[in-house]
Every structure is written in C-alpha cells, then in structure tokens.
C-alpha cells in the first residue's frame, strides 16, 4: 500500500522550523554537558538575539556541568550583551551550569519546581610529569577561589562559608536553593516568568 496524504505518517517538525520558532520566541536552550561546542552555539544565539532586539532573552538551562572555561564563556557573554537574560533552571543545574546560572541578577534567576542544584569545587584529572601536575593543581585552586567568589557575590553568602560549602558536593532542592540565595523564585508556568 502506498502512502497517501490521508494515511501518511505524521512527520516531526523540521529542525530549521523549530530553531526559527525558538529564535522568534527569544529562547535559548542549554541542555546536557557544557562543552566548547555548547558555548559556541549558545554565545552565537545570545549575540544574535541581542542584536535583533533589546527585549529580554529567556535561557532554559538543564545541565550537570562540564568544561569550566566553556561555562565561563557563556557566563561572561550573558553579562556582556545588552539584552537582559532570564535564566530558567529545570532538571538539574550543576557545577559549570551553576556558574552560568549565576550570570544574571537574582531576580532574573528562576527555576521550575523539581530542579536540583549542585555546587562544588572544580575537579581535574592531572597527569604527566610532576611539574605539570603541580601547575594544574595551582590552576584548579585558582579556579576554586574564582568560583567561590562568584557564588558569594551572587548569593550574598560570606566567602569563607561558600569555600567550606564547596569542599564537597552540595545538592539543593529548589526551595533550598532559594534559601541559599542561588534562586530568586520558583515558577510553574511560562506566564509566571514575567510576574513580579
């Protein structure tokens, strides 16, 4: 039997169509591990949306983290562009993704009800000669201090408290993340995003 328009299987929307709709809605999606490719794609979209209009951009974020410097690139560009960004946490926001999440003021940091958050110190897999391992260890310590300063600045927590908190994995529910100062508020619907 040949497929006719009446009995043809439904086709998934074309990727270009979905990208167009997402762009028109001024929404950026960051899902999965943060890599240099993720950073390049995200930065390209943010710059294009900011050039298109100074209206707010909504960034949905669900990531376990990943490459710290790729997270830095996204964090810094969010702060660099003229259009304000709202970040909506969903699923989980951990490690380098938490660093991205903290790129915007607390009132622009929201999450959906079941989002989980993770803060911890950077980790590394140092290898090679002893001198190289020592260099990598110093860089990890510098990154740890930098991450702690950003968390302290954006949550209002004392730096020494944050340094202690990130010694080990610290998981938080949405409500705990509000108490900690990571999250401004929990929302359940898209219409809640622009309510004060």
C-alpha positions in Angstrom: 0.0 0.0 0.0 1.4 3.4 -1.0 1.2 6.3 1.5 -1.2 9.0 0.5 -1.7 12.4 2.2 -4.6 10.8 4.2 -2.7 7.9 5.6 0.9 9.2 5.5 2.6 9.1 8.9 3.0 12.4 10.7 6.4 13.9 10.3 8.4 15.5 13.0 8.8 19.3 12.6 11.8 20.3 10.7 14.8 21.4 12.8 15.0 24.7 11.0 11.4 25.3 11.7 11.9 24.7 15.4 15.1 26.8 15.5 13.2 29.6 13.8 10.3 29.4 16.4 12.8 29.3 19.3 14.6 32.4 17.9 11.3 34.2 17.4 10.3 33.4 21.0 13.7 34.8 22.1 14.5 31.5 23.9 17.9 29.8 24.1 18.2 26.1 25.2 21.3 24.9 27.1 20.9 21.2 27.8 23.5 18.5 28.5 27.2 18.7 29.2 28.8 22.1 28.8 31.4 21.9 26.1 33.2 24.3 23.7 30.5 23.4 21.1 27.7 24.2 23.6 29.5 27.5 24.4 29.9 28.5 20.8 26.3 27.7 19.9 24.9 29.5 23.0 27.1 32.6 22.5 26.1 32.8 18.8 22.4 32.7 19.7 22.8 35.2 22.6 24.7 37.7 20.4 22.2 37.3 17.5 19.2 37.8 19.8 20.7 40.8 21.5 21.5 42.3 18.1 17.9 41.7 17.0 16.3 43.4 19.9 17.0 44.6 23.5 13.9 42.7 24.7 14.6 40.0 27.4 16.0 36.6 26.3 14.9 33.5 28.2 17.5 30.8 28.6 16.4 27.4 29.7 19.2 25.5 31.5 19.4 21.8 32.4 23.0 20.6 32.7 25.2 18.6 35.0 28.0 21.0 34.2 31.1 20.3 32.2 34.1 22.3 31.0 34.6 25.3 33.3 36.0 27.6 30.7 33.2 26.9 28.3 30.8 27.8 31.2 32.9 31.0 31.7 32.4 32.0 28.1 28.6 31.7 28.4 28.6 33.4 31.8 30.6 36.3 30.5 28.7 36.8 27.3 25.4 36.9 29.2 26.8 39.8 31.2 28.3 41.3 28.1 25.3 41.6 25.8 22.8 44.5 26.1 19.6 42.4 26.1 18.7 41.3 29.6 18.6 37.5 30.2 16.2 35.5 32.4 17.6 32.1 33.3 15.1 29.3 34.0 16.6 26.2 35.7 15.0 22.9 35.0 16.0 19.3 35.6 19.4 19.9 37.2 21.8 22.8 37.3 25.2 21.7 38.5 28.8 22.7 38.6 29.7 24.8 35.5 26.0 25.1 34.8 25.5 26.8 38.2 28.2 29.2 37.2 26.2 30.1 34.0 23.1 30.3 36.2 24.8 33.0 38.4 25.5 35.3 35.4 22.2 37.2 35.9 20.9 39.1 39.0 18.8 37.0 41.5 15.5 38.5 40.3 16.2 37.0 36.8 17.1 33.6 38.2 14.1 31.3 38.4 13.5 27.6 38.3 10.8 25.0 37.8 9.6 23.2 40.9 11.7 19.9 40.6 15.0 21.5 39.7 18.0 20.3 41.6 21.2 22.4 42.1 24.8 21.4 42.8 27.7 23.5 43.8 31.2 22.1 44.3 34.8 22.9 43.7 36.3 22.3 40.2 37.9 18.9 39.7 40.7 17.9 37.4 42.4 14.8 36.1 46.0 15.9 36.4 48.6 13.7 34.7 52.1 13.8 33.2 55.3 15.0 34.8 55.3 16.1 38.5 55.9 19.8 37.4 52.9 19.7 35.1 50.8 18.2 37.8 51.8 20.9 40.2 50.9 23.6 37.6 47.5 22.0 37.1 46.9 21.8 40.8 47.7 25.5 41.2 45.2 26.3 38.4 42.5 24.3 40.0 43.0 26.1 43.3 42.7 29.5 41.4 39.6 28.3 39.7 38.1 27.2 43.0 38.7 30.6 44.5 37.2 32.3 41.5 34.1 30.1 41.6 33.7 30.7 45.3 33.9 34.5 44.8 31.2 34.4 42.2 28.9 32.3 44.3 29.5 34.6 47.3 28.9 37.7 45.3 25.6 36.4 43.7 24.1 34.8 46.8 25.3 37.2 49.5 26.9 34.4 51.5 30.3 35.1 53.2 33.2 33.9 51.1 34.5 31.6 53.8 31.1 29.9 54.2 31.0 29.3 50.4 34.5 27.9 50.4 33.5 25.5 53.1 30.3 24.6 51.3 32.0 23.7 48.0 34.6 21.4 49.6 32.2 18.5 48.8 29.2 18.2 46.5 26.4 20.3 47.9 23.0 19.4 46.4 20.0 21.6 46.9 16.3 21.4 46.1 14.6 24.4 44.5 13.4 25.6 48.0 16.9 25.1 49.5 18.5 27.0 46.6 16.1 29.9 47.3 17.2 29.9 50.9 20.9 29.8 49.9 20.4 32.7 47.5 21.0 30.9 44.2 17.4 31.2 43.0 15.1 34.2 43.1 11.8 32.2 42.9 10.2 29.0 41.7 7.7 29.3 38.8 5.4 26.6 37.5 4.1 28.2 34.2 5.6 30.3 31.4 3.1 33.1 32.3 4.7 33.3 35.8 8.1 34.3 34.4 7.2 37.9 33.9 5.1 38.3 37.1 6.8 40.1 40.0 
